[in-house]
Amino acid sequence: MNKITTTTLKKMKQAGEKFTCLTAYDASFAMAQENAGVEVILVGDSLGMVVKGQASTLSVTMDEMVYHTANVSRVCYKSLIMSDLPFAADVTKKQTYSNSARLISEGGAHIVKIEGGATLLASIEFMANRGIAVCSHLGLLPQSVYKMGGYRIQGRTPEEAEQILKDAIALEQAGTDILLLECVPAELAAQITASVQIPVIGIGAGAACDAQVLVSYDMLGLTQGTPASFVKNFLNDSNSIQDAFKAYVEQVKNGQFPSAEHSFN
Ligand code: KIV
């Protein structure tokens, strides 16, 4: 069984082969996802909402991220384990580094995801120079929900779109290994995906991204309230959670998901 690494994902991008990512916060979901062929398992700070029942991700602590990341990494042998730096864990370069090191050494993560663009360039470079793999999260930043004025699509004005594109290119130059784009118009995501050599994972960012991610509870229809328009319920046409994960992998790889209905203009 070949372990998935950032090099594997870069090669998949170069070959035009889509890959998949789903969130997991515990061993059972992580094992089911790895068995379904999910390449990247994200221990997201979305656990604040779907596990803790909070209205946002802001209450999630470093200790909670380490605990959930360890529960996932303990049972995975093939998938790349990505773990979120939670709110306020990345204020300085050194804090970003030491918290990332905890996710890796105590949690068993392989790559750390950090929300934010150009303001984080120095931290990304600091991490890259010290051998830590990083995924930069651009577009809608849930940890900045109060500053952004809600969970809104980003990059709709030419100025916003240009800023996100510039940030993506600058982050790649600073040493980021993967980009994650959340809730941006499909056309902008396509432009960014074509402009960088590193893989781009999208959520609500259209079909042109190199990979897709969804919160697993959302794609199983477990999340309370009306789902976001970019979410598809994969359990509806499946007989089990395992089959729903397999259907997701198949539909991302064959281009069936996301369709226009699950993307933004
Ligand atoms: O925390 C999370 O689950 C995420 C996804 C929404 C991409 O960051």
Residues whose N, C-alpha, C, O or C-beta is under 5 A from the ligand:
A	BS01	KIV	T23 G44 D45 S46 I203 V213
